[in-house]
Amino acid sequence: MRFLLTLAILACAALSFAQDPADIYHKTVDLDDINQISFDVYKDDQLEIKSWPGDDILIETSVKLNNGEPHILKFFLGKKRWDLAEQVSGDQLVLESVDKQRRVVQGTEFSTSETVSIVVYMPEDFSESGDRTYKRQSR
């Protein structure tokens, strides 16, 4: 009886530590010749812009797969499913989601959903000038 009770406690502890796979990754973008930045992000991603004293943009992307497996997360990180691509035209930069048609990941027994949160650390010399558009104040 004591063995079964110990086994039950261990099973509960193991299940409480089981979590959906998640990862946070970072990317920097050089802004030497850029005076305007705009964002075209996938509709379901959460985008937050914060000011910071740096000279470059720092992008922090947090991804959590609900009902997913770690190898699925690793596979899609390699495919840049949640990455922001840089499109430069003159002194304007557009950061846009690489995959704008994210299909649902269907497993053999379940489907996986994803929660993506993007925090962009914008240099202090940029200010908001419209919907998801920022312009450099100096220059």
N, C-alpha and C positions, 0 to 999 in steps of 0.2 A: 504494500500500500504506500509506504514511504517512497519507494522507487517511482511509482506512478505519479505521485504528487510532485516529486522533483522533476520528472520528465515533463509534466504539464506546465510547470513554472518556466522551465527552459524553453519550451515551445512558444509560450506567450512572449517571453523576452525576445526570442529570435524574430517573431512576427512583428513585434513593435519596432525593431530596428530595420526591417525591410522597407525600403523607400523607392519611390519612382526615380529613375535616373535623371540627373540634372547636371548642368555644367555652366560655367561662366568663362567667357573668353573675351580677350581685349584686342583692340586694333587701334593704331594711331594713323592720322592723316595729316600730311604736311600742308601748311597753308601759306607758304611764302608768297606766291603770286595771286592768291585768291582774295577777292573782295566781297563776294556774295556766296552764301551757302543755302541750299534748299534741300528738303527731304521728301522722298517719295517712298514711304514705308508701307509694307503689307498691311492691309486693313485691320487685321486682328492682333497685330503686334502693339504692345504698349510702348510709346515713345516719350521719354522725359529728357528735357534739355536743362543742363545745369551750367552755370558759369564757373570758370576756374582760371587761375592766373597763368596757365601754360600758354605756349605759342602754337601748339598743334591741337587738333581735335583728338580726344580719347573716346573711343566707343567701347562700352561695356555691354555685352549681350549675355543675358541670362536665359537659359532654355531648360524647361522641365517637361519631360514626357510623362503623361498620365497613362497608366496601364502599359508602359513600354518596357523594353529590355535595354540594358546598357549597350549592347552591340548595335541596336537601331540608332541610338543617339550618336555613337561613334561614326557609323556609316554616313548619316546625314551631315554631321560636322565636316566630314571629309568632302562631301558634295557641295559644301557652302550653302546649304538650304536657308540658313538664317543670316547670311552675310550681307553687308551693305556694300555695293559696288560704287566706285568713284567714276563719275562722268564729268570731265572738265571741258569747258568751252570758254576760251579766253580767260577772264578773271572770275568766272562763275563755276561753282562746283555743285553738282547734284549727287547726293548720297541716296541710292535707291536699292530696294530689296532685290537680291539676285533672283529669288524664286517668288513670284507674285501669284502663282497658281498652285499653292501647296495642296497637294492631294492628300486625303486621309490615308494614314498607314494602316493597312488591314492585315491583321495576323490571322492565324488559323482559327483562333477561338475568340478574338476580340479585336476592336479597333482602338487605335491610339490617338489621343488628342495631345496638343502641345500648348504650353504657356510660354510666350516669348516676351521678355521685357528688355528694352534697349534704353540705356542711359548714355546720353552724349554729353561729354564735358566740353563746352564751347569756350574758347578764349574770351577774356573779359572785354577785349576791344571790338567784339561783335555784338550787335543788338538786334532784337527782333524787329523786322520791318514788314511783316505780313504773315499769312498763314504758313507756318513751317519754313519761313524764309528769314535769313539773318544777313545783315550787312556790316561791313567793317566801318567803325566810326572814324578812325583816323585814315590818312592817306588821301 
